[in-house]
Amino acid sequence: MTDLERITLFDDELESLKLCDLDGLTQEEAGARMGVSRGTVQRLLASARKKTAEALAERKALVFEKTNGKKEE
């Protein structure tokens, strides 16, 4: 996997993707759970979907990273 180009998906992007697309919550409900506005969830979700689609379509690696800059191990 070291040869693959990497795309970083931050934990807040992943959480919004899970809550909305996997758990079926609305953006407003997801925002309430995350403690952020619906607009923030919308922005995070759009970013997460684009990154995920790019990784799948272009065979790139998704790398998960905490929002504060620390990589998940």
Secondary structure, DSSP 8 states (H G I E B T S, - for coil): -TTS-EEEEEHHHHHHHIIIIIS---HHHHHHHHTS-HHHHHHHHHHHHHHHHHHHHTT-EEEEE-TTS-B--
